[in-house]
Amino acid sequence: EVTVPAGKVLCEKGTVGREFFFIVEGTASVRRNGRKAATLGPGDYFGELSLLDRRPRSATVISDTEMTLLVLEQRRFNGLLDAMPALAHKLLVAMSERLREADARAFN
């Protein structure tokens, strides 16, 4: 568990991802190409894509407020998915929802 101040860059687009973040308290902005794409709050998470596909981060996330985060590095994240298949399933469902939303925005 870590606490970060407002204005902290939590992950940056194009960099190698090494952590998964779960928001306990506070809010953060997801930015793509200089534009705000989403706001995340308690119960939301980010950083999983880079851990799953080992590719660079697809967005920058910046804390809007002071935040409390649970942070898992690659090995612990993988261990958690192995130990809790239901969690892996929930991540897949959430990722498919994000993909459908992105497709809808791109083609409308």
Secondary structure, DSSP 8 states (H G I E B T S, - for coil): -EEE-TT-EEE-TTSB--EEEEEEES-EEEEETTEEEEEE-TT-EE-HHHHHH--B-SSEEEESS-EEEEEEEHHHHHHHHHH-HHHHHHHHHHHHHHHHHHHHHHT-
